[in-house]
Amino acid sequence: MPYRRLPNTDLSRLRALRAAIQRGRQQSYNEQVISFSSVREAENFLNIFEKQSLLYKQTFENQVNSNKKYQQVLNNARMYISHFIQVFNLSVIRGEIKKEYKLLYKLNPDIHNLPDLSTESAILEWGQNVIEGENERIRNGGLPIYNPTIAKVHVHYEMFKEYKSAQRLSQATTNRNWEELVNLRKKGDEIILDIWNQVEEFYKDETPHNKLVKCKKYGLVYYYRKNEKILTKDG
């Protein structure tokens, strides 16, 4: 006899539930292969599971689309901060700005290399450093850096922070919907297992071939083992 395998994907779970519900609705009171209470439970669960599956899919797609825009905003912020520091360092090298002023930006006065801007936390840190440093230097009478101005850097820095916050919320929503879907899968598997057990129990006295054919009509899925003989009406 081939072995039975429970669904392991959302699509196969939906297919199993729909098949059982369809057959369950057609059965009579005199021949209940699946109890009517189990059919009602499957119907109620199917409605919830379909909605949650769709909700997760939508939130995941929204997150993917949002992440594309976020990466663009992130790269822009990194570019403007990097460009500003490069222009500032050149001004120091040319003697237009005293190197001691680099301390306002939390930059080493004797090192003119760019800080590491490869991470989001680094962009948050250095964005704040250059904005605060430039504003403080200007308050002390220094001439502002142009191309880019600190105002331009500030715009892209704030945009990055806003998108980062939105992306974090989007990720949290997606994770929450995923966890709810995982929990529903466990419940769905229990319902399907119970229904399949009822169906097999009802047809337990049938010949192996007839049992296989009738059980399949209720959505049960069977697989033959390697080299196992295929069941026929003639046995």
Rosetta silent file (secondary structure, phi, psi, omega in degrees, C-alpha in Angstrom):
SEQUENCE: MPYRRLPNTDLSRLRALRAAIQRGRQQSYNEQVISFSSVREAENFLNIFEKQSLLYKQTFENQVNSNKKYQQVLNNARMYISHFIQVFNLSVIRGEIKKEYKLLYKLNPDIHNLPDLSTESAILEWGQNVIEGENERIRNGGLPIYNPTIAKVHVHYEMFKEYKSAQRLSQATTNRNWEELVNLRKKGDEIILDIWNQVEEFYKDETPHNKLVKCKKYGLVYYYRKNEKILTKDG
SCORE:     score description
SCORE:     0.000 S_00000001
   1 L     0.000  129.465  177.374    0.000    0.000    0.000 S_00000001
   2 L   -58.558  155.974 -179.374    1.403    3.431   -0.922 S_00000001
   3 E   -94.271  150.034 -178.215    2.197    5.705    2.003 S_00000001
   4 E   -88.441  141.540  178.490    0.243    8.820    2.834 S_00000001
   5 L  -131.514  123.382  178.325    1.948   12.207    2.954 S_00000001
   6 L   -70.051  155.599  179.242    0.439   15.282    4.573 S_00000001
   7 L   -60.207  145.703  177.653    0.691   18.631    2.759 S_00000001
   8 L  -128.136   10.075  174.000    3.913   20.567    3.295 S_00000001
   9 L  -132.921  160.053  179.234    3.146   23.768    1.380 S_00000001
  10 H   -62.761  -38.606 -179.893    0.382   26.349    1.729 S_00000001
  11 H   -62.977  -43.626 -179.917   -0.875   25.533   -1.749 S_00000001
  12 H   -70.741  -31.209  175.290   -1.154   21.825   -0.972 S_00000001
  13 H   -64.983  -45.707  178.637   -2.844   22.591    2.357 S_00000001
  14 H   -61.353  -41.946 -179.610   -5.436   24.719    0.588 S_00000001
  15 H   -63.264  -42.140 -179.811   -5.949   22.008   -2.012 S_00000001
  16 H   -65.728  -42.780 -179.833   -6.449   19.341    0.679 S_00000001
  17 H   -65.178  -45.005 -178.757   -8.923   21.471    2.627 S_00000001
  18 H   -63.772  -40.151  179.514  -10.956   22.391   -0.443 S_00000001
  19 H   -63.984  -44.332 -179.334  -11.155   18.783   -1.594 S_00000001
  20 H   -65.485  -41.401  179.872  -12.323   17.592    1.826 S_00000001
  21 H   -65.109  -44.335 -179.601  -14.878   20.400    2.120 S_00000001
  22 H   -59.874  -47.132  179.768  -16.253   19.780   -1.354 S_00000001
  23 H   -69.744  -36.254 -179.524  -16.731   16.064   -0.721 S_00000001
  24 H   -64.713  -34.252  178.655  -17.975   16.691    2.792 S_00000001
  25 H   -69.938  -25.201 -176.130  -20.732   18.971    1.528 S_00000001
  26 H   -87.896  -14.826 -175.309  -21.922   16.267   -0.868 S_00000001
  27 L   -76.209  157.071 -179.380  -22.172   13.468    1.673 S_00000001
  28 L   -99.508  167.274  178.723  -25.468   12.395    3.234 S_00000001
  29 L   -65.546  -26.405 -178.770  -26.382   11.919    6.878 S_00000001
  30 L   -78.966  -16.717 -178.997  -26.522    8.187    6.275 S_00000001
  31 L  -139.316   81.554 -179.373  -22.947    8.060    5.016 S_00000001
  32 L   -94.223   96.717  175.001  -20.698   10.476    6.871 S_00000001
  33 L   -70.009  -42.147  175.261  -17.164    9.820    5.721 S_00000001
  34 L  -116.866  134.381  179.526  -16.154   13.067    7.434 S_00000001
  35 L   -62.047  147.232 -179.012  -18.117   14.298   10.438 S_00000001
  36 H   -64.289  -30.899  177.594  -20.157   17.419    9.743 S_00000001
  37 H   -66.017  -35.810  177.806  -18.455   19.174   12.642 S_00000001
  38 H   -69.432  -37.117  177.556  -15.083   18.531   10.977 S_00000001
  39 H   -64.057  -44.094  179.070  -16.383   19.898    7.676 S_00000001
  40 H   -63.743  -41.552  178.694  -17.587   23.087    9.398 S_00000001
  41 H   -61.694  -42.253  179.375  -14.269   23.435   11.206 S_00000001
  42 H   -64.722  -39.699  179.072  -12.411   23.041    7.904 S_00000001
  43 H   -63.373  -46.625  179.902  -14.646   25.645    6.230 S_00000001
  44 H   -63.605  -42.820 -179.240  -14.084   28.195    8.992 S_00000001
  45 H   -66.704  -41.524 -178.530  -10.360   27.560    9.043 S_00000001
  46 H   -57.122  -42.433  179.557  -10.040   27.734    5.258 S_00000001
  47 H   -61.354  -44.198 -179.993  -11.525   31.237    5.238 S_00000001
  48 H   -67.728  -43.642 -176.408   -9.077   32.425    7.905 S_00000001
  49 H   -66.424  -40.782  178.415   -6.084   30.690    6.326 S_00000001
  50 H   -62.047  -43.528 -179.708   -6.775   32.092    2.852 S_00000001
  51 H   -64.863  -42.778 -179.163   -7.015   35.638    4.238 S_00000001
  52 H   -68.449  -37.581  177.490   -3.829   35.297    6.270 S_00000001
  53 H   -62.054  -43.613  179.301   -1.929   33.813    3.321 S_00000001
  54 H   -66.790  -40.901 -179.647   -3.003   36.728    1.140 S_00000001
  55 H   -62.770  -44.362  178.927   -2.184   39.262    3.856 S_00000001
  56 H   -63.268  -43.364 -179.822    1.327   37.873    4.300 S_00000001
  57 H   -60.053  -42.827 -179.319    1.916   37.835    0.555 S_00000001
  58 H   -66.264  -45.599 -179.148    0.806   41.467    0.252 S_00000001
  59 H   -66.646  -35.203  178.111    2.911   42.701    3.174 S_00000001
  60 H   -66.243  -44.013  178.508    5.943   40.790    1.897 S_00000001
  61 H   -63.694  -39.965  177.902    5.578   42.294   -1.584 S_00000001
  62 H   -62.452  -40.043  179.589    5.144   45.752   -0.044 S_00000001
  63 H   -65.826  -41.813  178.939    8.312   45.257    1.971 S_00000001
  64 H   -61.545  -45.894  179.773   10.285   44.174   -1.098 S_00000001
  65 H   -65.763  -40.354  178.741    9.098   47.214   -3.068 S_00000001
  66 H   -65.223  -36.002 -178.865    9.745   49.508   -0.120 S_00000001
  67 H   -66.306  -32.797  177.561   13.243   48.085    0.294 S_00000001
  68 H   -62.188  -45.127  178.326   14.138   49.007   -3.287 S_00000001
  69 H   -67.420  -38.988  179.745   13.304   52.649   -2.569 S_00000001
  70 H   -61.633  -42.372  179.506   15.029   52.441    0.801 S_00000001
  71 H   -62.227  -35.962  177.734   18.266   51.228   -0.773 S_00000001
  72 H   -66.229  -44.943  178.977   18.180   54.186   -3.142 S_00000001
  73 H   -64.715  -40.599  178.101   17.650   56.622   -0.262 S_00000001
  74 H   -60.721  -46.412 -179.800   20.397   54.893    1.731 S_00000001
  75 H   -64.725  -36.898  178.011   22.869   55.189   -1.134 S_00000001
  76 H   -64.553  -44.160  179.370   22.008   58.861   -1.622 S_00000001
  77 H   -62.344  -44.673  178.691   22.621   59.622    2.051 S_00000001
  78 H   -60.524  -43.509 -177.995   25.939   57.760    1.964 S_00000001
  79 H   -62.999  -45.574 -177.593   26.982   59.602   -1.208 S_00000001
  80 H   -69.099  -39.217  177.734   26.203   63.075    0.162 S_00000001
  81 H   -65.511  -44.583  178.952   27.882   62.437    3.511 S_00000001
  82 H   -61.182  -46.298 -178.497   30.930   60.984    1.772 S_00000001
  83 H   -63.399  -41.481 -179.647   31.112   63.847   -0.713 S_00000001
  84 H   -61.735  -46.040 -178.830   30.776   66.449    2.025 S_00000001
  85 H   -63.851  -38.562  178.275   33.619   64.934    4.068 S_00000001
  86 H   -62.637  -45.740  179.496   35.837   64.747    0.969 S_00000001
  87 H   -64.230  -40.959  179.110   35.233   68.423    0.141 S_00000001
  88 H   -63.304  -44.993  179.325   35.808   69.378    3.776 S_00000001
  89 H   -62.287  -39.058  177.580   39.077   67.420    3.919 S_00000001
  90 H   -63.377  -37.401  178.230   40.286   69.086    0.712 S_00000001
  91 H   -65.238  -35.873  177.588   39.559   72.489    2.246 S_00000001
  92 H   -69.468  -44.767 -179.946   41.672   71.520    5.250 S_00000001
  93 H   -60.620  -38.880  179.612   44.495   70.216    3.043 S_00000001
  94 L   -77.484   -4.991  179.067   44.474   73.470    1.040 S_00000001
  95 L    82.965   10.581 -179.824   44.653   75.448    4.276 S_00000001
  96 L   -77.853  -24.294  177.391   41.238   77.071    3.783 S_00000001
  97 L  -132.257  134.159  179.537   40.005   75.560    7.046 S_00000001
  98 L   -65.321  138.195 -175.640   42.143   74.948   10.120 S_00000001
  99 H   -64.629  -22.548  178.930   42.612   71.254   10.762 S_00000001
 100 H   -62.996  -24.692 -179.657   41.632   71.736   14.416 S_00000001
 101 H   -68.216  -17.104  179.301   38.067   72.318   13.230 S_00000001
 102 H   -62.489  -24.969  179.100   37.917   68.673   12.198 S_00000001
 103 H   -63.486  -28.967  177.654   37.412   67.837   15.855 S_00000001
 104 H   -62.797  -27.622 -178.332   33.973   69.465   15.630 S_00000001
 105 H   -96.890    4.591 -176.498   33.072   66.744   13.120 S_00000001
 106 L    62.931   31.096  175.869   34.713   64.033   15.283 S_00000001
 107 L  -103.357  145.606  177.316   37.312   63.586   12.545 S_00000001
 108 L   -70.399  123.374 -177.193   41.018   63.052   13.249 S_00000001
 109 L   -59.007  -26.973 -174.626   42.811   66.335   12.360 S_00000001
 110 L  -101.157    0.745  179.464   45.817   64.473   10.946 S_00000001
 111 L  -120.196  127.014 -175.658   43.978   61.827    8.921 S_00000001
 112 L  -111.188   15.169  175.275   42.184   62.777    5.730 S_00000001
 113 L   -77.721  157.264  176.428   40.763   59.395    4.785 S_00000001
 114 L   -73.900  141.711  172.597   37.028   58.831    4.669 S_00000001
 115 L   -69.438  162.507  178.734   35.484   57.050    7.658 S_00000001
 116 L   -68.472  119.807  179.607   33.845   53.695    7.036 S_00000001
 117 L  -117.680   28.993 -173.696   30.334   54.340    5.694 S_00000001
 118 L   -81.198  -15.309 -177.372   29.509   50.761    4.761 S_00000001
 119 L  -115.878  161.355  178.637   26.835   50.226    7.415 S_00000001
 120 H   -65.357  -39.945 -179.957   23.557   51.925    8.257 S_00000001
 121 H   -64.281  -35.045  178.213   24.735   52.675   11.787 S_00000001
 122 H   -67.464  -38.912  178.360   27.852   54.365   10.380 S_00000001
 123 H   -65.548  -41.701  176.531   25.718   56.561    8.118 S_00000001
 124 H   -60.648  -44.787 -177.764   23.536   57.525   11.088 S_00000001
 125 H   -66.281  -52.208 -174.421   26.616   58.331   13.156 S_00000001
 126 H   -76.320  -25.886  173.122   28.600   60.272   10.569 S_00000001
 127 H   -62.206  -45.721  178.483   25.580   62.053    9.190 S_00000001
 128 H   -66.077  -40.277 -179.322   24.927   63.475   12.625 S_00000001
 129 H   -60.447  -47.401 -175.764   28.621   64.243   13.150 S_00000001
 130 H   -72.746  -34.409  178.793   29.034   66.308    9.977 S_00000001
 131 H   -66.297  -47.730  179.280   25.719   68.150   10.403 S_00000001
 132 H   -66.466  -40.870 -178.806   26.484   69.118   13.998 S_00000001
 133 H   -65.384  -44.806 -179.648   30.115   69.898   13.189 S_00000001
 134 H   -65.036  -42.665  179.500   29.345   72.100   10.186 S_00000001
 135 H   -64.066  -39.223  179.233   26.638   74.019   12.029 S_00000001
 136 H   -67.337  -41.334  179.663   28.943   74.595   14.993 S_00000001
 137 H   -64.389  -39.865  178.999   31.800   75.796   12.758 S_00000001
 138 H   -66.551  -38.689  177.745   29.478   78.216   10.958 S_00000001
 139 H   -62.645  -28.367  178.745   28.214   79.553   14.306 S_00000001
 140 L   -86.610    9.425  175.071   31.832   80.243   15.166 S_00000001
 141 L   100.235    2.505  179.952   32.193   82.383   12.053 S_00000001
 142 L   -74.832  152.567  177.023   33.402   79.809    9.539 S_00000001
 143 L   -80.462  138.338 -177.225   32.345   79.932    5.901 S_00000001
 144 L   -68.427  151.619  172.939   29.990   77.103    4.904 S_00000001
 145 L   -76.609  138.231  176.631   31.036   74.247    2.658 S_00000001
 146 L  -116.710  157.690  175.295   29.370   74.275   -0.755 S_00000001
 147 L    55.697   64.174    9.288   28.743   71.523   -3.267 S_00000001
 148 L   -99.238  156.658  173.470   27.220   69.957   -1.315 S_00000001
 149 L   -77.481  159.739  178.859   25.895   72.307    1.313 S_00000001
 150 H   -66.435  -26.183  177.448   25.154   70.926    4.751 S_00000001
 151 H   -63.972  -40.460  178.903   21.479   71.707    4.092 S_00000001
 152 H   -66.743  -42.487  177.132   21.524   69.284    1.156 S_00000001
 153 H   -60.399  -42.684 -177.887   23.264   66.660    3.273 S_00000001
 154 H   -61.867  -41.678  179.715   20.698   67.223    6.012 S_00000001
 155 H   -59.245  -47.920 -177.886   17.771   66.668    3.632 S_00000001
 156 H   -72.620  -30.129  177.409   19.107   63.303    2.462 S_00000001
 157 H   -67.902  -45.494  179.116   20.122   62.317    5.983 S_00000001
 158 H   -66.354  -37.142  177.858   16.640   62.985    7.377 S_00000001
 159 H   -63.345  -40.617  177.660   15.059   61.182    4.435 S_00000001
 160 H   -61.332  -43.836 -179.747   17.269   58.188    5.182 S_00000001
 161 H   -64.062  -40.388  179.466   16.183   58.171    8.834 S_00000001
 162 H   -64.392  -45.620 -179.435   12.505   58.368    7.875 S_00000001
 163 H   -68.123  -34.152  177.904   12.781   55.519    5.390 S_00000001
 164 H   -63.591  -42.477  178.373   14.800   53.462    7.857 S_00000001
 165 H   -64.732  -43.812  179.373   12.044   53.840   10.442 S_00000001
 166 H   -64.240  -39.124 -179.941    9.352   52.967    7.879 S_00000001
 167 H   -66.137  -36.562  178.476   11.356   49.954    6.713 S_00000001
 168 H   -65.405  -41.103  177.623   11.685   48.729   10.288 S_00000001
 169 H   -65.691  -41.041  178.897    7.903   48.971   10.760 S_00000001
 170 H   -62.391  -41.811  178.540    7.332   47.190    7.447 S_00000001
 171 H   -63.826  -41.255 -179.952    9.684   44.399    8.496 S_00000001
 172 H   -64.272  -40.249  178.690    7.909   44.059   11.844 S_00000001
 173 H   -64.649  -44.531  178.607    4.520   43.817   10.110 S_00000001
 174 H   -61.643  -44.049  179.948    5.801   41.181    7.703 S_00000001
 175 H   -63.227  -40.961  179.903    7.336   39.164   10.544 S_00000001
 176 H   -63.867  -44.461  179.099    4.129   39.350   12.569 S_00000001
 177 H   -65.609  -34.093  177.317    2.016   38.154    9.636 S_00000001
 178 H   -65.677  -45.024 -179.832    4.522   35.378    8.978 S_00000001
 179 H   -62.537  -40.261  178.172    4.365   34.171   12.584 S_00000001
 180 H   -65.121  -37.619  178.743    0.566   34.168   12.482 S_00000001
 181 H   -66.638  -40.837  178.507    0.665   32.179    9.242 S_00000001
 182 H   -61.286  -43.161  178.536    3.068   29.638   10.764 S_00000001
 183 H   -64.091  -38.591  178.114    0.729   29.156   13.729 S_00000001
 184 H   -66.318  -34.549  178.453   -2.220   28.702   11.380 S_00000001
 185 H   -59.981  -41.299  179.492   -0.295   26.068    9.444 S_00000001
 186 H   -61.755  -44.246  178.600    0.012   23.989   12.591 S_00000001
 187 H   -64.713  -42.846  179.248   -3.732   24.226   13.171 S_00000001
 188 H   -61.340  -41.004  179.489   -4.426   23.435    9.520 S_00000001
 189 H   -63.701  -36.465  177.866   -2.207   20.363    9.624 S_00000001
 190 H   -65.313  -42.394  179.701   -4.119   19.109   12.668 S_00000001
 191 H   -64.551  -45.978 -179.493   -7.454   19.565   10.878 S_00000001
 192 H   -63.520  -43.439  179.463   -6.228   17.838    7.718 S_00000001
 193 H   -59.842  -44.257 -179.926   -4.708   14.959    9.692 S_00000001
 194 H   -62.671  -44.429  179.454   -7.973   14.424   11.561 S_00000001
 195 H   -63.527  -45.937 -178.834  -10.015   14.467    8.337 S_00000001
 196 H   -63.163  -36.908  177.689   -7.652   12.099    6.548 S_00000001
 197 H   -65.340  -39.076  178.035   -7.761    9.705    9.495 S_00000001
 198 H   -63.159  -43.170 -178.368  -11.564    9.750    9.382 S_00000001
 199 H   -64.294  -46.798 -179.514  -11.567    9.016    5.653 S_00000001
 200 H   -65.503  -35.841  177.950   -9.124    6.125    5.938 S_00000001
 201 H   -65.289  -39.208 -178.714  -11.022    4.719    8.883 S_00000001
 202 H   -64.952  -36.756 -176.043  -14.279    4.814    6.907 S_00000001
 203 L  -102.995   20.040 -173.829  -12.764    2.911    3.991 S_00000001
 204 L   -63.672  -26.049 -177.107  -10.541    0.590    6.025 S_00000001
 205 L   -91.769    0.378  177.591  -12.411   -2.541    4.939 S_00000001
 206 L   -74.855  161.690  172.867  -12.132   -1.783    1.232 S_00000001
 207 L   -64.581  155.067 -179.026   -9.593   -3.528   -0.970 S_00000001
 208 H   -51.179  -42.703 -178.374   -6.280   -1.608   -1.155 S_00000001
 209 H   -66.752  -47.509 -179.761   -7.054   -0.361   -4.662 S_00000001
 210 H   -63.985  -39.829  178.231  -10.613    0.754   -3.854 S_00000001
 211 H   -60.514  -44.226 -179.538   -9.464    2.372   -0.622 S_00000001
 212 H   -61.433  -47.338 -177.751   -6.802    4.310   -2.500 S_00000001
 213 H   -63.126  -46.308 -176.396   -9.235    5.521   -5.174 S_00000001
 214 H   -70.131  -39.299  179.090  -11.945    6.555   -2.712 S_00000001
 215 H   -65.513  -38.431  179.938   -9.576    8.257   -0.275 S_00000001
 216 H   -60.332  -31.381  179.929   -7.985   10.279   -3.074 S_00000001
 217 L   -64.025  -22.486  179.167  -11.396   11.761   -3.863 S_00000001
 218 L   -95.750   10.830  175.156  -11.293   13.386   -0.417 S_00000001
 219 L    96.438   -1.599  179.630   -7.927   14.965   -1.113 S_00000001
 220 L   -67.147  144.355 -177.604   -5.642   12.374    0.423 S_00000001
 221 L  -118.143  129.733 -179.092   -2.262   12.124   -1.277 S_00000001
 222 E  -123.639  150.318  177.305   -0.358    8.866   -1.603 S_00000001
 223 E  -130.893  138.030  175.530    3.108    8.019   -2.881 S_00000001
 224 L   -81.818  140.898  173.813    4.488    4.706   -4.000 S_00000001
 225 L   -74.496  162.683 -179.996    7.758    3.556   -2.513 S_00000001
 226 L   -58.497  129.715  178.604   10.624    2.743   -4.818 S_00000001
 227 L    68.506   10.049  178.035    9.934   -0.480   -6.735 S_00000001
 228 L   -75.405  139.757 -178.751    6.524   -0.803   -5.068 S_00000001
 229 L   -71.639  133.942  179.781    3.919   -2.510   -7.209 S_00000001
 230 L   -73.611  132.577 -178.432    1.146   -0.217   -8.455 S_00000001
 231 L   -70.608  141.659  176.805   -2.265   -1.203   -7.117 S_00000001
 232 L  -132.777  167.545  178.064   -4.878   -2.369   -9.601 S_00000001
 233 L   -58.924  -32.005 -177.269   -8.487   -3.498   -9.384 S_00000001
 234 L   -84.149    0.002  177.271   -7.303   -7.042   -9.783 S_00000001
 235 L    82.015    0.000    0.000   -4.971   -6.648   -6.830 S_00000001
